[in-house]
Amino acid sequence: MLTHEEREIAVLAVARAVAKVNQPRAVLVSMVADEDFGFRFPLDLPDAMALAREAIRLCEASQWDRLPPWLQQVLTKVAQTEPVAKILAKIATPPPDWKNTQLPSPFDSFWISRLGLPFVDRLKVREALKALNQSTGPSVLIINGPKKYGKSYCLELVTHGVEENMKAAGKNSFVPVARLKFEAGMGASLTPHNLAEKIVKAITNNPKPLPILDSNQQLVTDDRLNDHLCDWIVENAENTGALWWIGLDGLNDKDLLPITRNFIAKLVELISENGKHSNKLRLIIIDYPREHLVRFAEQIKIEELGPIGEIDVEAFFRKQLAEVGGAPPTDKQVKLGVLLTMMQLPKGQSRLQTLNETLKVVVTNLSMEK
């Protein structure tokens, strides 16, 4: 239902709403007029932020299955800031009933149902994610490219794919994806310990404590510290019984501490082939200088994104028109759909939403002509 940025806005708004009340869990549960919400809500979450994150997770999991949606019920009871109002406007209407065909992999999906948004083809990224999804093969993917080309949006496909994997395994309530977005200027204060802690707490509310290293500080080199932190992340992942997917976005910061760059390199080293934690985590880094990982070039996948073009939209139309209409679409229909879509796309922040709305209208009109 929400993009990563929208989700963080919602979590913060809910956390602020319950931070100073005596019984924050009870207040949160009372926001939704559906007793099932309370039955599903955990009893042992430690603070307002953890409560808020769990509340938003439950709301998104129910999507538009309950009316009014749980998310709408919760957000109408928090401070009505402009960002919250935009989210409420977005979720007021259920998304179109578009479908994904029975695909060999959830990373082939061209419709992200929990967002109500399409994922228009990015074929090389899909292939890379499918490779990471295998039990053997690469564990690290770097996605680079110019600004506003949809690099961060690729993490929505990651979350969708992992969510579908967990559903197929009968574990609908747990999505082991850590998505961390770092704003410009944060690098100067981001230590390896900070980053490791953010990764772990993004997935589990009950992490195993970080073991204390040898008290002789002279023995604790930066490399040993980074190795120790990586061990701790993997230990927590193994404790959940799930394969963790970690998405780091925004670390192409000239002020990022050298020791933190070394921590990222150490994590790549340990989870890559021949590393001591080989295949125990998946790591996707958005916008990261390849020269910092050059010694791992043979063990990681690096994809350079270009703009969404006609070939991407054409692939989307062929899949979607075949799904809604049964018979394969004609070349004339596909070419018309591509033309009608591309000629209306603006540049900038509204491009994805406009693409979504345009695709919906064009697909509906063309499918009626079939």
WOMO-V290582 format. One record per residue. RES is the residue in three letters. PHI is phi in degrees with one decimal (none if undefined). PSI is psi in whole degrees, -180 to 180 (none if undefined). OMEGA is omega in whole degrees, -180 to 180 (NA if undefined). Layout:
# WOMO-V290582
<<RES,PHI,PSI,OMEGA> <RES,PHI,PSI,OMEGA>>
This chain:
# WOMO-V290582
<<MET,none,-33,-174> <LEU,-121.7,148,168> <THR,-75.0,171,-179> <HIS,-59.7,-44,-178> <GLU,-65.2,-42,178> <GLU,-63.2,-38,-180> <ARG,-62.8,-42,180> <GLU,-64.9,-37,176> <ILE,-62.1,-46,-179> <ALA,-64.4,-44,-180> <VAL,-60.5,-46,-179> <LEU,-63.8,-40,180> <ALA,-64.3,-42,180> <VAL,-69.1,-42,179> <ALA,-59.7,-42,179> <ARG,-65.3,-34,-178> <ALA,-69.2,-27,-176> <VAL,-115.3,2,-172> <ALA,-63.7,-32,-172> <LYS,-113.1,13,179> <VAL,-92.0,161,-175> <ASN,-71.4,-39,-178> <GLN,-126.1,78,-173> <PRO,-61.1,-37,180> <ARG,-64.9,-45,-180> <ALA,-62.2,-40,179> <VAL,-63.6,-43,179> <LEU,-62.8,-46,-179> <VAL,-61.1,-37,-178> <SER,-70.4,-14,-180> <MET,-70.8,-21,-176> <VAL,-113.2,123,-179> <ALA,-83.6,60,180> <ASP,-156.8,113,-175> <GLU,-63.0,-22,179> <ASP,-63.5,-31,178> <PHE,-61.4,-45,179> <GLY,-66.8,-37,179> <PHE,-62.5,-35,-177> <ARG,-84.1,-13,-173> <PHE,-81.7,125,-178> <PRO,-61.1,157,-178> <LEU,-98.0,-16,-166> <ASP,-116.7,28,-180> <LEU,-78.3,141,-165> <PRO,-79.9,-28,-173> <ASP,-154.2,178,-176> <ALA,-60.9,-38,-179> <MET,-67.1,-42,178> <ALA,-65.6,-39,177> <LEU,-62.5,-45,-178> <ALA,-64.5,-43,-179> <ARG,-63.9,-39,179> <GLU,-68.0,-39,179> <ALA,-61.3,-46,180> <ILE,-66.7,-37,178> <ARG,-61.8,-45,179> <LEU,-63.4,-41,179> <CYS,-62.2,-45,-179> <GLU,-67.9,-35,-180> <ALA,-63.4,-33,-180> <SER,-80.4,-16,179> <GLN,48.1,-128,-179> <TRP,-102.4,19,-178> <ASP,-68.6,-29,179> <ARG,-109.5,135,-180> <LEU,-120.7,130,-5> <PRO,-67.2,154,-177> <PRO,-56.4,146,179> <TRP,-55.5,-41,-178> <LEU,-62.1,-41,178> <GLN,-63.9,-42,180> <GLN,-62.3,-40,-179> <VAL,-70.1,-48,-173> <LEU,-71.7,-20,175> <THR,-73.2,-11,-177> <LYS,-108.5,13,175> <VAL,-114.6,175,-180> <ALA,-57.7,130,-174> <GLN,-88.6,74,175> <THR,-77.5,169,180> <GLU,-61.8,-44,177> <PRO,-61.4,-40,178> <VAL,-65.2,-42,179> <ALA,-60.5,-38,179> <LYS,-66.0,-39,178> <ILE,-64.7,-45,180> <LEU,-61.3,-39,178> <ALA,-65.2,-38,-178> <LYS,-66.2,-42,-173> <ILE,-90.9,1,-177> <ALA,-63.1,-31,-179> <THR,-115.3,128,177> <PRO,-59.0,151,179> <PRO,-71.0,165,176> <PRO,-61.8,152,-178> <ASP,-82.7,61,176> <TRP,-80.8,158,-175> <LYS,-130.7,154,167> <ASN,-98.6,137,175> <THR,-67.4,171,176> <GLN,-70.9,94,-172> <LEU,-96.0,151,180> <PRO,-65.4,-24,-179> <SER,-144.0,143,177> <PRO,-64.2,-18,178> <PHE,-78.1,-3,172> <ASP,-88.8,-5,-175> <SER,-59.7,140,176> <PHE,-111.6,9,179> <TRP,-141.8,119,-180> <ILE,-96.7,98,-168> <SER,-63.1,-38,-176> <ARG,-69.1,-19,178> <LEU,-97.7,-23,-171> <GLY,69.9,32,-178> <LEU,-133.5,151,177> <PRO,-81.6,161,167> <PHE,-123.1,104,-174> <VAL,-86.4,142,-147> <ASP,-43.9,-52,-177> <ARG,45.0,60,-170> <LEU,-60.9,-41,-178> <LYS,-67.9,-37,178> <VAL,-65.2,-42,178> <ARG,-58.8,-47,-179> <GLU,-62.2,-39,179> <ALA,-65.3,-42,179> <LEU,-67.3,-37,177> <LYS,-65.8,-35,177> <ALA,-66.4,-41,177> <LEU,-65.5,-27,-177> <ASN,-75.9,-12,179> <GLN,-76.6,156,-179> <SER,-71.3,-22,174> <THR,-129.2,151,-179> <GLY,128.4,-161,-178> <PRO,-68.3,152,178> <SER,-116.9,-6,-173> <VAL,-130.7,134,177> <LEU,-131.3,130,173> <ILE,-108.1,128,178> <ILE,-115.3,112,-179> <ASN,-114.5,171,179> <GLY,149.6,169,-179> <PRO,-63.3,164,178> <LYS,-63.1,149,175> <LYS,66.6,23,178> <TYR,-100.0,3,176> <GLY,94.5,20,-179> <LYS,-62.8,-49,-178> <SER,-64.5,-34,-179> <TYR,-64.7,-23,177> <CYS,-60.0,-28,178> <LEU,-68.9,-21,174> <GLU,-67.4,-37,177> <LEU,-68.0,-36,176> <VAL,-59.6,-51,-179> <THR,-60.8,-43,179> <HIS,-60.0,-47,-178> <GLY,-63.0,-44,180> <VAL,-67.6,-40,178> <GLU,-60.1,-43,179> <GLU,-66.8,-37,176> <ASN,-59.9,-43,-178> <MET,-68.7,-38,177> <LYS,-60.7,-44,-180> <ALA,-62.7,-28,179> <ALA,-89.1,4,180> <GLY,75.9,25,-179> <LYS,-121.9,64,-173> <ASN,-65.8,-24,-171> <SER,-87.5,-2,-174> <PHE,-133.2,122,178> <VAL,-121.6,101,-173> <PRO,-79.6,65,179> <VAL,-121.8,125,173> <ALA,-104.4,114,178> <ARG,-113.3,115,-177> <LEU,-119.4,123,180> <LYS,-109.5,125,-179> <PHE,-113.4,129,-180> <GLU,-84.2,158,179> <ALA,-57.2,136,179> <GLY,96.1,-11,-179> <MET,-78.0,-19,-173> <GLY,-60.7,-32,-176> <ALA,-67.3,-22,-178> <SER,-112.8,3,-177> <LEU,-90.2,103,179> <THR,-88.5,163,175> <PRO,-55.7,-39,179> <HIS,-63.9,-44,177> <ASN,-57.3,-47,-176> <LEU,-66.2,-45,179> <ALA,-61.4,-42,180> <GLU,-65.0,-41,178> <LYS,-63.0,-41,179> <ILE,-61.1,-50,-176> <VAL,-65.3,-46,-176> <LYS,-72.7,-16,176> <ALA,-72.2,-18,-177> <ILE,-113.0,-40,-176> <THR,-122.4,138,176> <ASN,-85.6,-9,-177> <ASN,-130.1,66,-178> <PRO,-70.4,150,172> <LYS,-69.9,141,-178> <PRO,-63.8,150,178> <LEU,-74.2,118,-180> <PRO,-61.2,148,179> <ILE,-81.3,134,178> <LEU,-75.2,173,178> <ASP,-48.8,134,-177> <SER,-67.1,-19,178> <ASN,-76.7,98,-173> <GLN,-61.8,-24,-180> <GLN,-64.8,-23,-179> <LEU,-86.8,-13,-175> <VAL,-91.4,84,176> <THR,-75.4,165,177> <ASP,-58.4,-40,-179> <ASP,-66.0,-40,179> <ARG,-67.2,-39,178> <LEU,-61.9,-45,-180> <ASN,-64.3,-40,177> <ASP,-60.6,-43,-179> <HIS,-63.1,-43,180> <LEU,-66.4,-39,177> <CYS,-63.9,-41,177> <ASP,-57.8,-41,-178> <TRP,-66.0,-41,177> <ILE,-61.6,-47,-179> <VAL,-64.8,-39,179> <GLU,-60.3,-43,179> <ASN,-67.6,-38,177> <ALA,-63.1,-46,180> <GLU,-64.3,-31,-180> <ASN,-67.7,-26,178> <THR,-85.1,-13,-180> <GLY,72.5,20,-179> <ALA,-131.5,155,175> <LEU,-81.3,118,-179> <TRP,-83.2,139,173> <TRP,-113.7,124,-176> <ILE,-114.0,123,177> <GLY,-112.9,118,180> <LEU,-112.5,125,-173> <ASP,-130.7,124,175> <GLY,102.8,18,-178> <LEU,-92.4,8,174> <ASN,-82.8,67,-174> <ASP,-120.4,123,-177> <LYS,-62.1,-20,-179> <ASP,-93.3,2,-180> <LEU,-59.7,131,-175> <LEU,-60.4,137,178> <PRO,-54.6,-39,-179> <ILE,-65.8,-30,179> <THR,-75.1,-38,173> <ARG,-59.4,-40,179> <ASN,-66.5,-34,176> <PHE,-63.3,-44,179> <ILE,-61.6,-43,178> <ALA,-63.0,-39,179> <LYS,-65.6,-41,178> <LEU,-63.0,-43,177> <VAL,-60.5,-45,-179> <GLU,-60.5,-45,-172> <LEU,-74.2,-29,-178> <ILE,-97.5,-5,178> <SER,-80.1,172,179> <GLU,-55.1,135,-179> <ASN,78.7,-4,175> <GLY,-78.4,161,-176> <LYS,-69.6,-18,176> <HIS,-115.1,33,-178> <SER,-51.3,129,173> <ASN,70.8,15,-178> <LYS,-96.0,-12,177> <LEU,-141.9,163,169> <ARG,-121.8,135,-176> <LEU,-127.2,123,175> <ILE,-118.8,121,-180> <ILE,-113.4,126,-180> <ILE,-94.9,124,175> <ASP,61.1,78,-179> <TYR,-139.4,131,-177> <PRO,-60.0,123,-177> <ARG,-65.1,-24,-178> <GLU,-65.1,-22,179> <HIS,-77.6,-12,-180> <LEU,-125.7,23,-172> <VAL,-60.9,-31,-179> <ARG,-73.2,-9,177> <PHE,-107.9,16,-171> <ALA,-54.1,-33,-178> <GLU,-82.9,-11,-174> <GLN,-108.1,-9,-178> <ILE,-122.6,162,176> <LYS,-106.9,136,179> <ILE,-125.2,125,179> <GLU,-119.5,134,177> <GLU,-102.9,118,-179> <LEU,-81.9,140,168> <GLY,-109.3,-178,179> <PRO,-71.4,155,173> <ILE,-66.4,124,-177> <GLY,-122.3,-172,-176> <GLU,-62.4,-36,-178> <ILE,-65.9,-34,178> <ASP,-70.4,-45,-180> <VAL,-66.8,-36,178> <GLU,-62.3,-43,179> <ALA,-62.5,-39,178> <PHE,-61.1,-48,-178> <PHE,-63.1,-40,-179> <ARG,-61.7,-40,178> <LYS,-68.8,-49,-172> <GLN,-71.3,-42,180> <LEU,-65.8,-36,177> <ALA,-65.0,-36,-178> <GLU,-69.8,-47,-174> <VAL,-80.2,-20,-175> <GLY,-115.6,-8,177> <GLY,90.9,-68,-178> <ALA,-79.8,153,178> <PRO,-58.8,140,180> <PRO,-68.8,153,178> <THR,-79.2,159,177> <ASP,-60.1,-35,-180> <LYS,-63.2,-43,180> <GLN,-64.0,-43,-179> <VAL,-64.3,-47,-179> <LYS,-62.8,-38,178> <LEU,-66.9,-42,179> <GLY,-61.7,-43,179> <VAL,-62.5,-45,-179> <LEU,-61.3,-48,-178> <LEU,-63.8,-33,-180> <THR,-75.6,-51,-172> <MET,-67.6,-32,-176> <MET,-72.7,-14,-176> <GLN,-105.7,0,-174> <LEU,-81.3,127,174> <PRO,-84.4,179,171> <LYS,-103.8,159,175> <GLY,97.6,-161,-168> <GLN,-63.3,-30,-175> <SER,-85.7,2,-173> <ARG,-61.5,-46,-177> <LEU,-65.7,-46,-179> <GLN,-63.7,-40,178> <THR,-64.5,-41,178> <LEU,-59.6,-45,180> <ASN,-59.0,-50,-177> <GLU,-64.7,-40,-179> <THR,-67.3,-44,179> <LEU,-61.5,-40,179> <LYS,-59.3,-49,-178> <VAL,-65.2,-46,-176> <VAL,-66.1,-44,179> <VAL,-61.7,-44,180> <THR,-60.4,-47,-178> <ASN,-65.2,-44,-177> <LEU,-70.4,-36,-180> <SER,-67.6,-30,178> <MET,-70.7,-24,-179> <GLU,-82.4,-14,-173> <LYS,-68.6,none,NA>>
